[in-house]
Amino acid sequence: MKTLAKFLFSLSLLAGLTACDDDAPTTGEIVLDIEKYMYVQSISIYTELGNKIYENREYLYEGGRLSIPLNPGNYRISIYGYSDCTFQIQAGHTTRIDYDQHGNGVVTYD
């Protein structure tokens, strides 16, 4: 009976260890493609509480791509010369923002 109890205990430990070995992603990603009519001078990303968590003041030219990993949550992106846009990040997913010729951001999720 002790052998059966030890065996069951070992199986429960093994099951617990394999359950903890989960490689689920903990961050998501925001992708911004710079369209041919865009000229980006600065980009800032803010949390929903208004804290700035990212800033890029390098010039981004047409055909460029900016990809930023972020923790899950709600954010606002501010691009100089374009309308602010709010978006959400989900773990393991990509959020894409495309700006139209009028400067309005269109958010899509994968």
VOPAGU-2260 file (C-alpha; in pm, 1 decimal, decimal comma):
REM VOPAGU-2260
SITE   aa  ch    i         X         Y         Z
SITE  MET   A    0       0,0       0,0       0,0
SITE  LYS   A    1     291,3     234,8      76,9
SITE  THR   A    2     435,0     166,9    -267,1
SITE  LEU   A    3     106,1     262,7    -433,0
SITE  ALA   A    4      89,1     583,3    -227,7
SITE  LYS   A    5     449,2     672,6    -323,2
SITE  PHE   A    6     372,6     601,9    -687,6
SITE  LEU   A    7      59,9     821,2    -685,7
SITE  PHE   A    8     246,3    1096,5    -503,6
SITE  SER   A    9     523,2    1083,8    -765,3
SITE  LEU   A   10     268,6    1104,3   -1045,9
SITE  SER   A   11     103,8    1408,3    -887,7
SITE  LEU   A   12     441,2    1582,4    -855,8
SITE  LEU   A   13     522,9    1503,8   -1218,7
SITE  ALA   A   14     185,5    1638,0   -1331,5
SITE  GLY   A   15     243,1    1956,2   -1130,9
SITE  LEU   A   16     587,8    2010,7   -1278,1
SITE  THR   A   17     472,6    1963,4   -1636,5
SITE  ALA   A   18     182,4    2201,8   -1580,4
SITE  CYS   A   19     426,7    2471,3   -1464,5
SITE  ASP   A   20     638,4    2433,5   -1777,8
SITE  ASP   A   21     407,0    2650,0   -1984,6
SITE  ASP   A   22     577,7    2878,4   -2237,6
SITE  ALA   A   23     273,5    3097,6   -2292,4
SITE  PRO   A   24     371,8    3446,4   -2409,6
SITE  THR   A   25     337,2    3726,3   -2158,3
SITE  THR   A   26     365,2    4021,9   -2396,8
SITE  GLY   A   27     199,3    4136,9   -2714,4
SITE  GLU   A   28     326,3    4355,8   -2995,3
SITE  ILE   A   29     227,5    4678,9   -3166,1
SITE  VAL   A   30     324,0    4710,7   -3532,5
SITE  LEU   A   31     320,8    5039,0   -3719,6
SITE  ASP   A   32     389,4    5036,3   -4092,4
SITE  ILE   A   33     499,1    5370,2   -4233,0
SITE  GLU   A   34     297,8    5426,6   -4549,8
SITE  LYS   A   35     432,2    5600,2   -4857,3
SITE  TYR   A   36     258,8    5928,9   -4774,0
SITE  MET   A   37     371,1    5935,6   -4408,6
SITE  TYR   A   38     660,6    6126,2   -4261,2
SITE  VAL   A   39     690,0    6054,8   -3889,9
SITE  GLN   A   40     893,1    6286,9   -3666,8
SITE  SER   A   41     809,7    6146,9   -3324,4
SITE  ILE   A   42     607,6    5865,8   -3167,7
SITE  SER   A   43     498,4    5840,3   -2804,6
SITE  ILE   A   44     302,8    5561,2   -2637,3
SITE  TYR   A   45     111,9    5620,4   -2314,5
SITE  THR   A   46     -63,9    5388,5   -2070,2
SITE  GLU   A   47    -432,8    5441,6   -2001,5
SITE  LEU   A   48    -328,0    5637,5   -1691,5
SITE  GLY   A   49    -127,1    5880,3   -1907,7
SITE  ASN   A   50     224,2    5759,3   -1824,7
SITE  LYS   A   51     464,6    5778,4   -2118,3
SITE  ILE   A   52     627,5    5437,2   -2165,1
SITE  TYR   A   53     784,1    5474,6   -2510,8
SITE  GLU   A   54     924,4    5758,3   -2716,3
SITE  ASN   A   55    1098,0    5760,4   -3053,4
SITE  ARG   A   56    1225,0    6089,1   -3189,9
SITE  GLU   A   57    1412,7    5943,9   -3486,0
SITE  TYR   A   58    1266,1    6020,3   -3826,3
SITE  LEU   A   59    1077,9    5729,9   -3978,2
SITE  TYR   A   60    1038,3    5736,1   -4353,6
SITE  GLU   A   61     799,0    5567,3   -4591,1
SITE  GLY   A   62     834,0    5194,0   -4616,7
SITE  GLY   A   63     962,3    5162,0   -4260,1
SITE  ARG   A   64     818,9    4939,4   -3991,6
SITE  LEU   A   65     818,7    4987,1   -3618,7
SITE  SER   A   66     749,9    4688,9   -3394,3
SITE  ILE   A   67     733,8    4733,0   -3016,5
SITE  PRO   A   68     669,8    4459,5   -2756,7
SITE  LEU   A   69     430,7    4571,2   -2482,1
SITE  ASN   A   70     265,2    4418,7   -2177,2
SITE  PRO   A   71    -107,5    4346,5   -2208,6
SITE  GLY   A   72    -322,6    4651,4   -2146,3
SITE  ASN   A   73    -479,8    4962,2   -2297,1
SITE  TYR   A   74    -260,6    5226,1   -2457,3
SITE  ARG   A   75    -266,3    5547,9   -2658,8
SITE  ILE   A   76     -22,5    5626,0   -2938,3
SITE  SER   A   77      58,9    5983,2   -3028,7
SITE  ILE   A   78     232,9    6051,9   -3359,2
SITE  TYR   A   79     328,0    6408,6   -3437,9
SITE  GLY   A   80     101,1    6539,9   -3714,1
SITE  TYR   A   81    -152,8    6255,9   -3687,3
SITE  SER   A   82    -456,8    6187,4   -3469,0
SITE  ASP   A   83    -400,0    6004,8   -3140,3
SITE  CYS   A   84    -519,3    5647,4   -3146,5
SITE  THR   A   85    -610,9    5411,2   -2860,2
SITE  PHE   A   86    -543,1    5039,2   -2880,2
SITE  GLN   A   87    -523,7    4726,0   -2671,5
SITE  ILE   A   88    -240,9    4474,4   -2636,7
SITE  GLN   A   89    -318,2    4108,7   -2568,7
SITE  ALA   A   90     -53,7    3853,5   -2471,1
SITE  GLY   A   91      72,5    3656,2   -2768,8
SITE  HIS   A   92    -107,8    3873,9   -3024,9
SITE  THR   A   93     -12,7    4151,3   -3263,1
SITE  THR   A   94    -194,8    4482,8   -3283,4
SITE  ARG   A   95    -149,2    4677,1   -3606,6
SITE  ILE   A   96    -218,6    5045,6   -3662,3
SITE  ASP   A   97    -247,8    5179,7   -4015,0
SITE  TYR   A   98    -297,1    5551,6   -4073,7
SITE  ASP   A   99    -504,9    5675,3   -4362,7
SITE  GLN   A  100    -421,7    5982,3   -4570,7
SITE  HIS   A  101    -625,3    6200,1   -4333,2
SITE  GLY   A  102    -411,5    6100,9   -4032,6
SITE  ASN   A  103    -666,9    5873,9   -3865,3
SITE  GLY   A  104    -543,1    5549,7   -3716,3
SITE  VAL   A  105    -718,8    5221,3   -3797,7
SITE  VAL   A  106    -653,1    4946,8   -3541,1
SITE  THR   A  107    -664,7    4578,0   -3634,2
SITE  TYR   A  108    -594,8    4275,3   -3416,8
SITE  ASP   A  109    -472,6    3930,6   -3518,6
